[in-house]
């Protein structure tokens, strides 16, 4: 019986370590990203995953309308296509 426990214990410890190294930081990153998308407001400056800089004009359920460039071109972008929000809100500055 003890022989089986000593053989299984290293495998269990490796699985726990793998979970702690991989899944916990990934869940924190997902939560932070979703909070960023939920806090998105009109007139926020964003960067798309493709590197396009623009200003949010309109927000819908799954997408946003972004205005970019000197000609003020507008295009529809999936919320999942937003890489980062460049505008810092006053509430975040006070923290």
Phi, psi and omega in degrees: 000314179296328180298320179293318181297317179293334178279329183273330184304315178297325179293317179296317178297321178294321178294320178295317178296318177299316178299316182293325183279324188261305192281323182296311177296326179294320178294322176296318180296317179297318180296317178296318180295315179295323176296322178297316180292323180289333180272001181297134181232163175297143182077008173285140174275131182232164171238127178279167178295339177273356177095009179278129176266140179192177181246135179287126180259322184212144180238127175245188184299304187249357183214167177230155172261125185244140177248131185213154173086169181291335178273002179057046177293139180247142177211157180268133183227133176297144178299328179290346178275358179274125180271319184202153174255124183274335181285130177260123180280155183297326181297322182288329180291328182284346181285000000 
